[in-house]
Amino acid sequence: MKKNIHPDYIGCKITCLCGNEFETRATMPEIKVDICSSCHPFFTGKQKLVDTAGRVERFQKRYKDYRKQIDKPQE
């Protein structure tokens, strides 16, 4: 193996937006993540919408009357 081509493997602090923090090892001293195992719906069993730039609201606004049109009988 070649010498002096690999990055340093140091202690790393991982911080999630939910406030959960833990330590591991990586090539960076600090990593910030949006979702971790403490707040991910797969692990918690709770649904949590992660909205990026209002996409969920925009989708709901666009299709709010769609269901009414389907259920409405044709004349």
A tleap script that builds the chain and sets N, CA, C and O, in Angstrom:
source leaprc.protein.ff14SB
mol = sequence {
  NMET LYS LYS ASN ILE HIE PRO ASP TYR ILE
  GLY CYS LYS ILE THR CYS LEU CYS GLY ASN
  GLU PHE GLU THR ARG ALA THR MET PRO GLU
  ILE LYS VAL ASP ILE CYS SER SER CYS HIE
  PRO PHE PHE THR GLY LYS GLN LYS LEU VAL
  ASP THR ALA GLY ARG VAL GLU ARG PHE GLN
  LYS ARG TYR LYS ASP TYR ARG LYS GLN ILE
  ASP LYS PRO GLN CGLU
}
set mol.1.N position { 0.828 -1.173 0.000 }
set mol.1.CA position { 0.000 0.000 0.000 }
set mol.1.C position { 0.881 1.249 0.000 }
set mol.1.O position { 1.928 1.280 0.647 }
set mol.2.N position { 0.453 2.265 -0.723 }
set mol.2.CA position { 1.230 3.495 -0.773 }
set mol.2.C position { 1.097 4.261 0.535 }
set mol.2.O position { 0.042 4.248 1.168 }
set mol.3.N position { 2.141 4.906 0.920 }
set mol.3.CA position { 2.139 5.690 2.151 }
set mol.3.C position { 1.741 7.133 1.848 }
set mol.3.O position { 1.966 7.638 0.749 }
set mol.4.N position { 1.142 7.786 2.851 }
set mol.4.CA position { 0.773 9.202 2.820 }
set mol.4.C position { -0.264 9.572 1.757 }
set mol.4.O position { -0.296 10.719 1.310 }
set mol.5.N position { -1.113 8.625 1.344 }
set mol.5.CA position { -2.179 8.973 0.404 }
set mol.5.C position { -3.569 8.844 1.043 }
set mol.5.O position { -4.562 9.286 0.465 }
set mol.6.N position { -3.635 8.249 2.213 }
set mol.6.CA position { -4.921 8.035 2.876 }
set mol.6.C position { -5.208 9.169 3.856 }
set mol.6.O position { -4.291 9.657 4.516 }
set mol.7.N position { -6.483 9.599 3.960 }
set mol.7.CA position { -6.819 10.674 4.901 }
set mol.7.C position { -6.746 10.165 6.339 }
set mol.7.O position { -6.800 8.961 6.593 }
set mol.8.N position { -6.623 11.104 7.268 }
set mol.8.CA position { -6.594 10.743 8.689 }
set mol.8.C position { -7.969 10.281 9.137 }
set mol.8.O position { -8.978 10.875 8.757 }
set mol.9.N position { -8.019 9.245 9.926 }
set mol.9.CA position { -9.253 8.678 10.449 }
set mol.9.C position { -9.338 9.104 11.910 }
set mol.9.O position { -8.653 8.550 12.769 }
set mol.10.N position { -10.192 10.101 12.184 }
set mol.10.CA position { -10.235 10.723 13.511 }
set mol.10.C position { -11.615 10.569 14.140 }
set mol.10.O position { -12.556 10.123 13.484 }
set mol.11.N position { -11.730 10.937 15.405 }
set mol.11.CA position { -13.021 10.944 16.088 }
set mol.11.C position { -13.940 11.988 15.474 }
set mol.11.O position { -13.491 13.076 15.114 }
set mol.12.N position { -15.224 11.667 15.353 }
set mol.12.CA position { -16.179 12.535 14.671 }
set mol.12.C position { -17.452 12.655 15.492 }
set mol.12.O position { -17.939 11.664 16.038 }
set mol.13.N position { -17.993 13.862 15.583 }
set mol.13.CA position { -19.244 14.112 16.294 }
set mol.13.C position { -20.350 14.293 15.255 }
set mol.13.O position { -20.278 15.198 14.423 }
set mol.14.N position { -21.376 13.433 15.299 }
set mol.14.CA position { -22.515 13.492 14.387 }
set mol.14.C position { -23.645 14.212 15.113 }
set mol.14.O position { -23.991 13.844 16.236 }
set mol.15.N position { -24.226 15.236 14.486 }
set mol.15.CA position { -25.325 15.994 15.072 }
set mol.15.C position { -26.509 15.975 14.109 }
set mol.15.O position { -26.369 16.297 12.929 }
set mol.16.N position { -27.682 15.593 14.631 }
set mol.16.CA position { -28.907 15.541 13.842 }
set mol.16.C position { -29.744 16.784 14.136 }
set mol.16.O position { -29.563 17.428 15.170 }
set mol.17.N position { -30.659 17.121 13.226 }
set mol.17.CA position { -31.541 18.258 13.443 }
set mol.17.C position { -32.488 18.036 14.616 }
set mol.17.O position { -32.956 19.003 15.217 }
set mol.18.N position { -32.780 16.777 14.953 }
set mol.18.CA position { -33.674 16.488 16.079 }
set mol.18.C position { -32.980 16.706 17.417 }
set mol.18.O position { -33.636 16.690 18.459 }
set mol.19.N position { -31.665 16.910 17.409 }
set mol.19.CA position { -30.915 17.145 18.637 }
set mol.19.C position { -30.082 15.958 19.086 }
set mol.19.O position { -29.283 16.078 20.014 }
set mol.20.N position { -30.256 14.831 18.448 }
set mol.20.CA position { -29.493 13.647 18.806 }
set mol.20.C position { -28.028 13.825 18.387 }
set mol.20.O position { -27.740 14.279 17.280 }
set mol.21.N position { -27.122 13.466 19.278 }
set mol.21.CA position { -25.689 13.554 18.993 }
set mol.21.C position { -25.028 12.240 19.376 }
set mol.21.O position { -25.379 11.631 20.386 }
set mol.22.N position { -24.078 11.808 18.572 }
set mol.22.CA position { -23.282 10.635 18.916 }
set mol.22.C position { -21.922 10.765 18.272 }
set mol.22.O position { -21.713 11.582 17.375 }
set mol.23.N position { -21.016 9.957 18.737 }
set mol.23.CA position { -19.647 10.016 18.240 }
set mol.23.C position { -19.282 8.725 17.536 }
set mol.23.O position { -19.720 7.638 17.913 }
set mol.24.N position { -18.478 8.870 16.517 }
set mol.24.CA position { -17.963 7.742 15.754 }
set mol.24.C position { -16.611 8.171 15.186 }
set mol.24.O position { -16.007 9.127 15.673 }
set mol.25.N position { -16.149 7.483 14.183 }
set mol.25.CA position { -14.874 7.868 13.551 }
set mol.25.C position { -15.129 8.123 12.079 }
set mol.25.O position { -15.907 7.417 11.437 }
set mol.26.N position { -14.466 9.140 11.551 }
set mol.26.CA position { -14.595 9.496 10.138 }
set mol.26.C position { -13.390 10.333 9.740 }
set mol.26.O position { -12.466 10.529 10.529 }
set mol.27.N position { -13.411 10.817 8.524 }
set mol.27.CA position { -12.311 11.659 8.050 }
set mol.27.C position { -12.568 13.136 8.325 }
set mol.27.O position { -11.698 13.972 8.080 }
set mol.28.N position { -13.765 13.468 8.837 }
set mol.28.CA position { -14.097 14.854 9.194 }
set mol.28.C position { -14.369 14.919 10.697 }
set mol.28.O position { -14.857 13.943 11.267 }
set mol.29.N position { -14.070 16.030 11.348 }
set mol.29.CA position { -14.281 16.119 12.800 }
set mol.29.C position { -15.745 16.298 13.194 }
set mol.29.O position { -16.119 15.962 14.318 }
set mol.30.N position { -16.585 16.823 12.289 }
set mol.30.CA position { -17.987 17.063 12.626 }
set mol.30.C position { -18.852 16.881 11.386 }
set mol.30.O position { -18.499 17.340 10.300 }
set mol.31.N position { -20.008 16.196 11.558 }
set mol.31.CA position { -20.960 15.982 10.469 }
set mol.31.C position { -22.342 16.349 10.985 }
set mol.31.O position { -22.720 15.947 12.085 }
set mol.32.N position { -23.106 17.116 10.192 }
set mol.32.CA position { -24.479 17.471 10.539 }
set mol.32.C position { -25.405 16.774 9.553 }
set mol.32.O position { -25.225 16.874 8.339 }
set mol.33.N position { -26.410 16.057 10.093 }
set mol.33.CA position { -27.344 15.309 9.262 }
set mol.33.C position { -28.767 15.788 9.507 }
set mol.33.O position { -29.056 16.381 10.547 }
set mol.34.N position { -29.665 15.531 8.543 }
set mol.34.CA position { -31.065 15.916 8.662 }
set mol.34.C position { -31.883 14.867 9.407 }
set mol.34.O position { -32.761 15.212 10.197 }
set mol.35.N position { -31.605 13.603 9.163 }
set mol.35.CA position { -32.378 12.509 9.759 }
set mol.35.C position { -31.410 11.455 10.286 }
set mol.35.O position { -30.457 11.070 9.608 }
set mol.36.N position { -31.676 10.993 11.515 }
set mol.36.CA position { -30.860 9.931 12.104 }
set mol.36.C position { -31.768 8.767 12.478 }
set mol.36.O position { -32.970 8.814 12.215 }
set mol.37.N position { -31.220 7.738 13.078 }
set mol.37.CA position { -32.020 6.571 13.453 }
set mol.37.C position { -33.001 6.876 14.576 }
set mol.37.O position { -33.954 6.120 14.772 }
set mol.38.N position { -32.798 7.962 15.322 }
set mol.38.CA position { -33.715 8.318 16.400 }
set mol.38.C position { -34.976 9.015 15.890 }
set mol.38.O position { -36.004 8.998 16.566 }
set mol.39.N position { -34.908 9.621 14.716 }
set mol.39.CA position { -36.076 10.346 14.212 }
set mol.39.C position { -36.565 9.847 12.852 }
set mol.39.O position { -37.534 10.389 12.320 }
set mol.40.N position { -35.924 8.833 12.281 }
set mol.40.CA position { -36.352 8.309 10.983 }
set mol.40.C position { -37.630 7.494 11.161 }
set mol.40.O position { -37.715 6.685 12.084 }
set mol.41.N position { -38.639 7.694 10.285 }
set mol.41.CA position { -39.919 6.987 10.427 }
set mol.41.C position { -39.786 5.460 10.405 }
set mol.41.O position { -40.584 4.777 11.047 }
set mol.42.N position { -38.830 4.920 9.707 }
set mol.42.CA position { -38.663 3.469 9.655 }
set mol.42.C position { -38.333 2.908 11.031 }
set mol.42.O position { -38.817 1.836 11.393 }
set mol.43.N position { -37.516 3.618 11.799 }
set mol.43.CA position { -37.101 3.136 13.111 }
set mol.43.C position { -38.059 3.544 14.223 }
set mol.43.O position { -38.184 2.829 15.217 }
set mol.44.N position { -38.744 4.688 14.074 }
set mol.44.CA position { -39.632 5.169 15.138 }
set mol.44.C position { -41.053 4.671 14.986 }
set mol.44.O position { -41.779 4.585 15.976 }
set mol.45.N position { -41.472 4.339 13.772 }
set mol.45.CA position { -42.847 3.908 13.547 }
set mol.45.C position { -43.808 5.071 13.411 }
set mol.45.O position { -45.008 4.852 13.246 }
set mol.46.N position { -43.324 6.290 13.473 }
set mol.46.CA position { -44.156 7.480 13.335 }
set mol.46.C position { -43.851 8.133 12.002 }
set mol.46.O position { -42.699 8.195 11.572 }
set mol.47.N position { -44.910 8.623 11.348 }
set mol.47.CA position { -44.691 9.308 10.077 }
set mol.47.C position { -44.376 10.764 10.351 }
set mol.47.O position { -45.063 11.426 11.130 }
set mol.48.N position { -43.348 11.249 9.717 }
set mol.48.CA position { -42.923 12.638 9.863 }
set mol.48.C position { -42.582 13.144 8.471 }
set mol.48.O position { -41.687 12.611 7.816 }
set mol.49.N position { -43.293 14.169 8.016 }
set mol.49.CA position { -43.029 14.698 6.696 }
set mol.49.C position { -41.831 15.624 6.744 }
set mol.49.O position { -41.797 16.589 7.506 }
set mol.50.N position { -40.869 15.316 5.930 }
set mol.50.CA position { -39.691 16.161 5.823 }
set mol.50.C position { -39.915 17.034 4.595 }
set mol.50.O position { -39.783 16.576 3.460 }
set mol.51.N position { -40.251 18.279 4.832 }
set mol.51.CA position { -40.623 19.180 3.751 }
set mol.51.C position { -39.428 20.015 3.320 }
set mol.51.O position { -38.780 20.676 4.132 }
set mol.52.N position { -39.160 19.968 2.050 }
set mol.52.CA position { -38.070 20.752 1.496 }
set mol.52.C position { -38.670 21.845 0.621 }
set mol.52.O position { -39.233 21.560 -0.436 }
set mol.53.N position { -38.553 23.067 1.051 }
set mol.53.CA position { -38.999 24.245 0.295 }
set mol.53.C position { -40.487 24.224 -0.015 }
set mol.53.O position { -40.892 24.648 -1.097 }
set mol.54.N position { -41.315 23.737 0.917 }
set mol.54.CA position { -42.767 23.800 0.754 }
set mol.54.C position { -43.344 22.852 -0.272 }
set mol.54.O position { -44.428 23.110 -0.795 }
set mol.55.N position { -42.665 21.770 -0.578 }
set mol.55.CA position { -43.137 20.849 -1.613 }
set mol.55.C position { -44.419 20.138 -1.206 }
set mol.55.O position { -45.302 19.929 -2.038 }
set mol.56.N position { -44.530 19.767 0.060 }
set mol.56.CA position { -45.722 19.059 0.522 }
set mol.56.C position { -46.930 19.981 0.420 }
set mol.56.O position { -47.973 19.578 -0.093 }
set mol.57.N position { -46.800 21.217 0.905 }
set mol.57.CA position { -47.906 22.162 0.829 }
set mol.57.C position { -48.279 22.465 -0.624 }
set mol.57.O position { -49.459 22.574 -0.958 }
set mol.58.N position { -47.282 22.599 -1.470 }
set mol.58.CA position { -47.548 22.872 -2.876 }
set mol.58.C position { -48.296 21.708 -3.522 }
set mol.58.O position { -49.209 21.928 -4.318 }
set mol.59.N position { -47.921 20.478 -3.191 }
set mol.59.CA position { -48.611 19.304 -3.722 }
set mol.59.C position { -50.046 19.247 -3.217 }
set mol.59.O position { -50.968 19.002 -3.996 }
set mol.60.N position { -50.246 19.473 -1.910 }
set mol.60.CA position { -51.590 19.435 -1.350 }
set mol.60.C position { -52.468 20.536 -1.931 }
set mol.60.O position { -53.654 20.318 -2.176 }
set mol.61.N position { -51.908 21.689 -2.148 }
set mol.61.CA position { -52.663 22.803 -2.736 }
set mol.61.C position { -53.071 22.475 -4.170 }
set mol.61.O position { -54.188 22.774 -4.592 }
set mol.62.N position { -52.163 21.863 -4.908 }
set mol.62.CA position { -52.430 21.559 -6.305 }
set mol.62.C position { -53.503 20.485 -6.463 }
set mol.62.O position { -54.317 20.562 -7.383 }
set mol.63.N position { -53.516 19.500 -5.593 }
set mol.63.CA position { -54.411 18.362 -5.756 }
set mol.63.C position { -55.521 18.287 -4.712 }
set mol.63.O position { -56.098 17.218 -4.516 }
set mol.64.N position { -55.834 19.392 -4.038 }
set mol.64.CA position { -56.854 19.343 -2.985 }
set mol.64.C position { -58.245 19.058 -3.542 }
set mol.64.O position { -59.043 18.407 -2.867 }
set mol.65.N position { -58.558 19.519 -4.742 }
set mol.65.CA position { -59.883 19.299 -5.324 }
set mol.65.C position { -59.926 18.062 -6.218 }
set mol.65.O position { -60.988 17.730 -6.745 }
set mol.66.N position { -58.836 17.393 -6.397 }
set mol.66.CA position { -58.772 16.237 -7.289 }
set mol.66.C position { -59.684 15.107 -6.814 }
set mol.66.O position { -60.395 14.503 -7.616 }
set mol.67.N position { -59.665 14.822 -5.518 }
set mol.67.CA position { -60.484 13.728 -4.973 }
set mol.67.C position { -61.967 14.044 -5.136 }
set mol.67.O position { -62.762 13.146 -5.413 }
set mol.68.N position { -62.346 15.302 -4.969 }
set mol.68.CA position { -63.747 15.704 -5.128 }
set mol.68.C position { -64.209 15.483 -6.560 }
set mol.68.O position { -65.357 15.102 -6.788 }
set mol.69.N position { -63.335 15.716 -7.520 }
set mol.69.CA position { -63.701 15.546 -8.923 }
set mol.69.C position { -63.889 14.062 -9.265 }
set mol.69.O position { -64.735 13.714 -10.089 }
set mol.70.N position { -63.108 13.204 -8.636 }
set mol.70.CA position { -63.225 11.763 -8.900 }
set mol.70.C position { -64.511 11.212 -8.287 }
set mol.70.O position { -65.213 10.422 -8.919 }
set mol.71.N position { -64.819 11.629 -7.057 }
set mol.71.CA position { -65.990 11.113 -6.359 }
set mol.71.C position { -67.294 11.713 -6.872 }
set mol.71.O position { -68.363 11.157 -6.617 }
set mol.72.N position { -67.234 12.808 -7.572 }
set mol.72.CA position { -68.430 13.484 -8.078 }
set mol.72.C position { -69.021 12.665 -9.225 }
set mol.72.O position { -68.295 12.290 -10.146 }
set mol.73.N position { -70.343 12.378 -9.185 }
set mol.73.CA position { -70.946 11.598 -10.274 }
set mol.73.C position { -70.983 12.417 -11.574 }
set mol.73.O position { -71.189 13.630 -11.566 }
set mol.74.N position { -70.781 11.715 -12.666 }
set mol.74.CA position { -70.802 12.351 -13.978 }
set mol.74.C position { -72.233 12.652 -14.380 }
set mol.74.O position { -73.125 11.836 -14.148 }
set mol.75.N position { -72.466 13.802 -14.974 }
set mol.75.CA position { -73.812 14.183 -15.427 }
set mol.75.C position { -73.970 13.948 -16.892 }
set mol.75.O position { -75.037 14.211 -17.448 }
savepdb mol mol.pdb
quit
